[in-house]
């Protein structure tokens, strides 16, 4: 495996590992942030009530825990080249959804809008890297860049 591919793969997912670890060490704070951005639709309230009753935790706390686990474990799996293609697809979907809910610059003005445009562009670059990981998988075999004509 090419060393630059390994370094690039690890550098790309480091943001998920660090962010996931931060969320897992402050689940209540993450839950508060999630609660401020995500409203449970009326059609899902019955299911959400059942989940909360079963687990004994509010849904936003459970979402914070799930978010931290997805980021941290997903980042580690890709860093260690385990299930790279499918974990990249999961993190790609996660990043698109998070960008939509947390960097909704189209609903903002001024400095908040500018700041969130930059964050959305950063996430778009991460999505591009994750798409490449999805396409290449573990890249145990170097990709053929040009077919030889004989």
Buried (B, 14 or more C-beta within 10 A) or exposed (E): EEEEBEEBBBEBBEBBBEBBBBBBEBBEEBBEBBBEEBEBEEEEEEEBEEBBEEEEBBBBBBBBBEBBEBBBBBBBBBBEBEBBBEBBBBBBEBBBEBBEEBBEBEEBEEEEBEEBBEBBEBBEEBBEBBEBBBEBBBBEEEEEEEEEEE
